[in-house]
């Protein structure tokens, strides 16, 4: 009888502790072993090969050739690349290279044989030439890199025939410059009004261009015109304005406390962004001569 009870107790103990051991194994040990096996399998498996960018070899070739100088042929190849490899991660850089090439060649004598020239005659001025050639005085000055508005008889001037339009994307914060509908250059907006939801693109126009020094408007030809603050006014939309120039830091001051002198670095407060479509000042200076009143503007 005693033996029977002992055997019964042993069986019950095995059932209890065996079940506990089984469930402990299933709950704790087995998952850890499976996780370790999976990690080991992943570590042993070969790394997936990244899909090569088909546009990179051509991109690298164009970039290396660019160091030797910009030519119309190279510019055209950059344009072809941006139209061919639209899904490449190198597309933003390629567009920047294309934009730089476009701007270099736009005002380079002989780069485009289609750009007409004009010979200055007695009585000419930039304004008169612009009126005769359906251009603008400021654009002619920029195209010929004239230091001022003075001309010499017999002087050869390039007369660019541009048809500039603007395309603003509030979501991407970009301003794209188009010439006769073709990509010219793209600029980053430092700040812009938020894009309203479910509002279609706005088609409008350039209302006016303004150059000011303080509260005074500066006319083209004035000595202060080159350094005046430029802005482009858009009909029924915010203006395109330059980013403010942050004030220079004040000289460090010294705080004296008894015999100890401690230099104190003054804090620099950044100037707040103005309202409107804000460009870096140098970018606005670059596009300002190219944009004419009534130029088309599309705002997304």
Rosetta blueprint (number, residue, H / E / L):
1 X L
2 X H
3 X H
4 X H
5 X H
6 X H
7 X H
8 X H
9 X H
10 X H
11 X H
12 X H
13 X H
14 X H
15 X H
16 X H
17 X H
18 X H
19 X H
20 X H
21 X H
22 X H
23 X H
24 X H
25 X H
26 X H
27 X H
28 X H
29 X H
30 X H
31 X H
32 X H
33 X H
34 X H
35 X H
36 X H
37 X H
38 X H
39 X H
40 X H
41 X H
42 X H
43 X H
44 X H
45 X L
46 X L
47 X L
48 X L
49 X L
50 X L
51 X L
52 X L
53 X L
54 X L
55 X L
56 X H
57 X H
58 X H
59 X H
60 X H
61 X H
62 X H
63 X H
64 X H
65 X H
66 X H
67 X L
68 X L
69 X L
70 X L
71 X L
72 X H
73 X H
74 X H
75 X H
76 X H
77 X H
78 X H
79 X H
80 X H
81 X H
82 X H
83 X H
84 X H
85 X L
86 X L
87 X L
88 X L
89 X L
90 X L
91 X H
92 X H
93 X H
94 X H
95 X H
96 X H
97 X H
98 X H
99 X H
100 X H
101 X H
102 X H
103 X H
104 X H
105 X H
106 X H
107 X L
108 X L
109 X L
110 X L
111 X L
112 X L
113 X L
114 X L
115 X L
116 X E
117 X E
118 X E
119 X E
120 X L
121 X L
122 X L
123 X L
124 X L
125 X L
126 X H
127 X H
128 X H
129 X H
130 X H
131 X H
132 X H
133 X H
134 X L
135 X L
136 X L
137 X H
138 X H
139 X H
140 X H
141 X H
142 X H
143 X H
144 X L
145 X L
146 X L
147 X L
148 X L
149 X L
150 X L
151 X L
152 X L
153 X L
154 X L
155 X L
156 X E
157 X E
158 X E
159 X E
160 X L
161 X L
162 X L
163 X L
164 X E
165 X E
166 X E
167 X E
168 X E
169 X E
170 X L
171 X L
172 X L
173 X L
174 X E
175 X E
176 X E
177 X E
178 X E
179 X E
180 X L
181 X L
182 X E
183 X E
184 X E
185 X E
186 X E
187 X E
188 X E
189 X L
190 X L
191 X E
192 X L
193 X L
194 X L
195 X L
196 X L
197 X L
198 X L
199 X L
200 X L
201 X L
202 X E
203 X E
204 X E
205 X E
206 X E
207 X E
208 X E
209 X E
210 X E
211 X E
212 X E
213 X E
214 X L
215 X L
216 X E
217 X E
218 X L
219 X L
220 X L
221 X L
222 X L
223 X L
224 X L
225 X L
226 X L
227 X L
228 X L
229 X E
230 X E
231 X E
232 X E
233 X E
234 X E
235 X L
236 X L
237 X L
238 X L
239 X L
240 X E
241 X E
242 X E
243 X L
244 X L
245 X L
246 X L
247 X L
248 X L
249 X L
250 X L
251 X L
252 X L
253 X E
254 X E
255 X E
256 X E
257 X E
258 X L
259 X L
260 X E
261 X E
262 X E
263 X E
264 X E
265 X L
266 X L
267 X L
268 X L
269 X L
270 X L
271 X L
272 X L
273 X L
274 X L
275 X L
276 X L
277 X E
278 X E
279 X E
280 X L
281 X H
282 X H
283 X H
284 X H
285 X H
286 X H
287 X H
288 X H
289 X L
290 X L
291 X L
292 X L
293 X L
294 X L
295 X L
296 X E
297 X E
298 X E
299 X E
300 X L
